[in-house]
Structures are given as C-alpha cells and as structure tokens.
Amino acid sequence: MIITSDPIIIADILNQGGIIAYPTEAVWGLGCNPHNQASVIKLLNIKSRPMHKGMILVAGDKAHLAPWLVQLSPELQTKLTTHYLSPTSWIVPDQDIAPTWVRGEHQSIALRLSQHEGVQAICQAFKACIVSTSANPAGLDPALSLEQVLAYFRDNIDAVFDVPLGQSKQPSQIKSLLDDQVIRQ
C-alpha cells in the first residue's frame, strides 16, 4: 500500500484498477474508477455493501459532470453545480451514462461536485469522476482519521491520499435534483 499526497500517483493507481482511501468534506472515503467493474466489485466486497444500493460519484470540476449536464435544463444544471454550505450529493436521472455496477438497481445516479481540495485534486489528475463511498465496513462508523482507515482496511486498499480532512460536521446530504426530496440528511 502507498501513502502519498501526490494526486498524480493516486490517479495512476485508479487507472490501474486500484482502491484508494481519501479524505472528503467530512469523513474519509473509499474510491475507485467507476468504469472498472472489477474495482467496483472489490470495493463493494471490502465494505460488505450490496451492489443494488448504488454509489455516489464525486467530481472535482463541473466538466467531469458534462455527460449528465447535457440532459438537464439550465436551472437543474445550476443546482447540480452550485456550491452549498453543506456538502450535497444529488440524485440525477441517468440514461445509461454510469455503469450499472455503480448505479445499482436505479435509473439515476448520485453525483456530488466536491468542494474539498483533495477530492478536486484527485479528480483533476484522474480527469473524471470517481466512486465515493464512506470508508467503513458495513455497520461501523465512517473513518475520521488515517489511523482509523488503516485499522479498517490496511490490507484491502492500494493507496491512501494523505491530505487533511474537510471541516464539515456530517457526510453529504443526498437530495433529488428534480424535486429536492431529502434522501439522507
């Protein structure tokens, strides 16, 4: 396992099918290349998370959201790409843009334009969205420190992006882009 603060190294690991741990706005996350089915399945297995639930994709720049933005009205595009006080992941219609192994049983996908500089750096180096799910095995609290990430996943991840955790007090809320219904507070 590699521990680094270099986003280029992290992007190379993602391109090779690796699983990474990285800090987000509030908690540590696990991520991988959403287009690499084997990586997504490995990530789901180490978390004991069922595929049918689907996962969040996190972007560092609105250009990474372009495939979804083109299908939205200008108002919805603005809502998806606006920065909010609390990190917000939006449930967005997905017409076979994201792979089924990321969407799960849904015809939508959860997307977040991250305000966390570390997440932005990873996505910029990777040149795309990455999978974002909390760094915790099912039933345990999300990791809030590098030490906790290592205690949970030391032998199951390929790299750790060692930059500071964001200052948000709770993980991203999840809302429906179309009607503002709160899915997770």
C-alpha positions as CSV (number, residue, x, y, z in Angstrom):
1,M,0.0,0.0,0.0
2,I,1.1,3.5,-0.9
3,I,0.5,6.6,1.3
4,T,1.0,9.8,-0.7
5,S,-0.2,13.3,-1.1
6,D,0.5,13.3,-4.8
7,P,-2.7,13.2,-6.8
8,I,-0.9,12.0,-9.9
9,I,0.2,8.8,-8.1
10,I,-3.4,8.4,-6.9
11,A,-4.7,8.8,-10.5
12,D,-2.3,6.2,-11.8
13,I,-3.5,3.8,-9.1
14,L,-7.1,4.4,-10.1
15,N,-6.2,3.9,-13.8
16,Q,-4.6,0.5,-12.8
17,G,-7.8,-0.6,-11.1
18,G,-6.7,0.2,-7.5
19,I,-8.8,1.1,-4.5
20,I,-8.0,4.3,-2.7
21,A,-8.9,5.9,0.6
22,Y,-9.1,9.7,0.7
23,P,-10.5,12.4,2.9
24,T,-13.7,14.2,1.9
25,E,-15.6,17.2,3.2
26,A,-16.5,15.4,6.5
27,V,-15.3,11.7,6.6
28,W,-12.8,9.5,4.8
29,G,-14.0,7.8,1.7
30,L,-13.1,4.9,-0.5
31,G,-12.9,5.2,-4.2
32,C,-12.1,3.6,-7.5
33,N,-12.5,4.0,-11.2
34,P,-16.3,3.7,-11.8
35,H,-15.7,2.3,-15.2
36,N,-13.6,-0.6,-13.9
37,Q,-16.2,-3.3,-12.9
38,A,-13.6,-5.4,-11.1
39,S,-12.5,-2.5,-9.0
40,V,-16.1,-1.5,-8.1
41,I,-16.9,-5.1,-7.1
42,K,-13.7,-5.3,-5.0
43,L,-14.7,-2.0,-3.2
44,L,-18.2,-3.3,-2.6
45,N,-16.8,-6.6,-1.2
46,I,-14.4,-4.9,1.2
47,K,-17.2,-2.7,2.5
48,S,-19.7,-5.6,2.6
49,R,-22.1,-3.3,0.6
50,P,-24.6,-4.7,-1.8
51,M,-24.4,-3.6,-5.4
52,H,-28.1,-2.9,-5.7
53,K,-27.8,0.2,-3.4
54,G,-25.7,2.1,-5.9
55,M,-22.9,4.5,-5.1
56,I,-22.1,8.2,-5.3
57,L,-19.8,9.6,-8.0
58,V,-17.8,12.6,-6.9
59,A,-16.4,15.3,-9.3
60,G,-13.7,17.8,-8.8
61,D,-14.9,20.1,-11.6
62,K,-18.2,20.6,-13.3
63,A,-16.6,19.5,-16.6
64,H,-16.5,16.0,-15.0
65,L,-20.3,16.1,-14.8
66,A,-20.8,17.0,-18.5
67,P,-22.4,13.7,-19.6
68,W,-25.2,14.3,-17.1
69,L,-25.4,18.1,-17.5
70,V,-26.3,17.9,-21.2
71,Q,-29.6,16.1,-20.3
72,L,-30.7,18.8,-17.8
73,S,-32.4,22.1,-18.0
74,P,-30.2,25.2,-17.3
75,E,-31.9,25.5,-13.9
76,L,-31.1,22.0,-12.9
77,Q,-27.5,22.3,-14.3
78,T,-27.1,25.3,-12.0
79,K,-28.5,23.4,-9.0
80,L,-26.2,20.5,-9.6
81,T,-23.1,22.6,-9.9
82,T,-23.7,25.2,-7.2
83,H,-21.6,25.0,-4.0
84,Y,-23.7,24.8,-0.9
85,L,-22.8,25.3,2.8
86,S,-23.3,21.6,3.5
87,P,-21.9,19.0,1.0
88,T,-24.8,17.9,-1.2
89,S,-25.0,14.8,-3.4
90,W,-27.8,15.0,-6.0
91,I,-29.8,12.1,-7.4
92,V,-29.8,12.7,-11.1
93,P,-31.5,10.9,-13.9
94,D,-29.0,8.6,-15.6
95,Q,-29.7,7.3,-19.1
96,D,-27.1,4.6,-19.2
97,I,-24.2,7.1,-18.6
98,A,-22.9,5.5,-15.4
99,P,-22.3,1.7,-15.4
100,T,-25.0,-0.5,-13.9
101,W,-22.5,-1.7,-11.3
102,V,-22.3,1.9,-10.0
103,R,-26.0,2.8,-10.4
104,G,-27.2,-0.4,-8.8
105,E,-30.9,-1.0,-9.3
106,H,-31.6,2.6,-10.1
107,Q,-32.2,4.6,-13.3
108,S,-30.4,7.5,-11.5
109,I,-27.0,8.3,-10.1
110,A,-25.9,10.2,-7.0
111,L,-23.4,13.0,-8.1
112,R,-21.5,15.5,-6.0
113,L,-19.4,18.4,-7.1
114,S,-16.9,18.4,-4.2
115,Q,-15.6,21.5,-2.5
116,H,-12.8,19.5,-0.9
117,E,-9.4,20.5,-2.4
118,G,-8.1,16.9,-2.1
119,V,-11.0,15.4,-3.9
120,Q,-10.8,18.1,-6.5
121,A,-7.1,17.3,-7.0
122,I,-7.7,13.6,-7.4
123,C,-10.5,14.1,-9.9
124,Q,-8.4,16.7,-11.9
125,A,-5.5,14.3,-12.1
126,F,-7.8,11.4,-13.0
127,K,-9.7,13.6,-15.4
128,A,-13.1,12.2,-14.4
129,C,-15.5,11.4,-11.5
130,I,-14.5,8.7,-9.1
131,V,-16.6,6.4,-6.8
132,S,-17.1,7.9,-3.4
133,T,-18.4,5.8,-0.5
134,S,-17.6,6.2,3.2
135,A,-14.6,4.4,4.5
136,N,-16.2,2.0,6.9
137,P,-17.2,-1.7,6.8
138,A,-21.0,-2.1,7.0
139,G,-22.3,-1.3,10.4
140,L,-19.3,0.7,11.6
141,D,-18.9,4.4,11.8
142,P,-17.1,6.2,8.9
143,A,-13.4,6.7,9.4
144,L,-12.5,10.2,10.6
145,S,-8.7,9.7,10.6
146,L,-5.9,8.0,8.6
147,E,-5.4,5.7,11.6
148,Q,-9.0,4.5,11.5
149,V,-8.8,4.0,7.7
150,L,-5.8,1.8,8.2
151,A,-7.4,-0.1,11.1
152,Y,-10.4,-0.9,8.9
153,F,-8.8,-1.5,5.5
154,R,-5.0,-1.7,5.7
155,D,-4.7,-5.0,3.7
156,N,-7.6,-4.2,1.3
157,I,-6.7,-0.9,-0.3
158,D,-3.9,0.1,-2.7
159,A,-3.3,3.7,-1.7
160,V,-4.1,6.4,0.8
161,F,-4.3,10.1,-0.3
162,D,-2.8,11.7,2.8
163,V,-4.3,15.3,2.9
164,P,-6.4,17.0,5.6
165,L,-10.0,16.0,6.2
166,G,-12.6,18.7,5.4
167,Q,-14.3,20.8,8.1
168,S,-17.9,19.7,7.5
169,K,-19.6,18.2,10.6
170,Q,-21.5,15.5,8.7
171,P,-21.3,13.5,5.4
172,S,-23.0,14.9,2.4
173,Q,-26.8,15.1,2.4
174,I,-28.4,13.4,-0.5
175,K,-31.3,15.1,-2.3
176,S,-33.3,14.5,-5.5
177,L,-32.3,17.0,-8.2
178,L,-35.7,17.0,-9.7
179,D,-37.9,17.7,-6.6
180,D,-35.5,18.5,-3.7
181,Q,-36.7,15.5,-1.8
182,V,-34.2,14.7,1.0
183,I,-33.0,11.1,0.8
184,R,-30.3,11.4,3.5
185,Q,-29.9,14.3,5.9
